[in-house]
């Protein structure tokens, strides 16, 4: 019985390892894209920004920044929780 529990635990740890590694890779890849640099080039062109386009673009950029801040906070919380496991 104890051996089955250990095998199950090892499977769970492998699954967590795979998912955390995949998330880390996805976040690392996210910062290497040129999408936002391309947007900056587009908005610098004459005639891009009407008041509506400005509000739309600003809203999306602010929302994206909020998501990045949240992901950073969640990562820090995950690390702190993992470090606290087994420590009193």
C-alpha positions as CSV (number, residue, x, y, z in Angstrom):
1,X,0.0,0.0,0.0
2,X,2.8,2.5,0.9
3,X,4.6,1.6,-2.3
4,X,1.5,2.5,-4.3
5,X,1.2,5.9,-2.5
6,X,4.9,6.6,-3.3
7,X,4.3,5.6,-7.0
8,X,1.3,7.9,-7.1
9,X,3.3,10.7,-5.5
10,X,6.1,10.3,-8.1
11,X,3.6,10.5,-10.9
12,X,2.1,13.6,-9.4
13,X,5.5,15.2,-9.1
14,X,6.4,14.3,-12.7
15,X,3.1,15.9,-13.8
16,X,3.8,19.1,-11.8
17,X,7.4,19.2,-13.2
18,X,6.1,18.9,-16.8
19,X,3.4,21.6,-16.3
20,X,5.7,24.1,-14.5
21,X,8.5,23.6,-17.1
22,X,6.0,24.1,-19.9
23,X,4.6,27.3,-18.2
24,X,8.2,28.6,-17.7
25,X,9.0,27.9,-21.3
26,X,5.8,29.7,-22.5
27,X,6.5,32.7,-20.4
28,X,10.1,32.9,-21.6
29,X,8.9,32.6,-25.2
30,X,6.3,35.3,-24.7
31,X,8.9,38.0,-24.1
32,X,10.9,37.1,-27.2
33,X,8.2,38.0,-29.7
34,X,8.1,41.1,-31.8
35,X,4.3,41.7,-31.7
36,X,4.4,44.7,-29.4
37,X,7.4,46.2,-31.2
38,X,5.4,45.9,-34.4
39,X,2.5,47.7,-32.7
40,X,4.8,50.6,-31.7
41,X,5.9,50.9,-35.3
42,X,2.3,51.0,-36.5
43,X,1.1,53.6,-34.0
44,X,4.0,55.9,-34.9
45,X,2.7,56.3,-38.5
46,X,0.9,59.5,-39.2
47,X,-2.8,59.4,-38.9
48,X,-3.0,56.3,-36.7
49,X,-4.5,57.8,-33.5
50,X,-8.0,59.0,-33.4
51,X,-9.5,59.5,-29.9
52,X,-11.3,56.1,-30.3
53,X,-8.1,54.3,-31.4
54,X,-6.2,55.8,-28.6
55,X,-8.7,54.7,-26.0
56,X,-9.0,51.2,-27.5
57,X,-5.2,50.8,-27.7
58,X,-4.6,52.2,-24.2
59,X,-7.2,49.9,-22.7
60,X,-5.7,46.8,-24.2
61,X,-2.1,47.8,-23.2
62,X,-3.2,48.6,-19.6
63,X,-5.1,45.3,-19.4
64,X,-2.1,43.4,-20.8
65,X,0.2,45.1,-18.3
66,X,-2.2,44.2,-15.5
67,X,-2.0,40.5,-16.6
68,X,1.8,40.6,-16.6
69,X,1.8,42.1,-13.1
70,X,-0.6,39.4,-11.9
71,X,1.5,36.6,-13.5
72,X,4.5,38.0,-11.7
73,X,2.7,38.1,-8.4
74,X,1.3,34.6,-8.8
75,X,4.8,33.3,-9.6
76,X,6.2,34.9,-6.5
77,X,3.4,33.4,-4.4
78,X,3.9,30.0,-5.9
79,X,7.7,30.2,-5.1
80,X,7.0,31.4,-1.6
81,X,4.5,28.6,-1.0
82,X,6.9,25.9,-2.4
83,X,9.7,27.2,-0.2
84,X,7.5,27.1,2.9
85,X,6.5,23.5,2.4
86,X,8.3,21.4,5.1
87,X,9.5,24.5,7.0
88,X,8.0,25.5,10.3
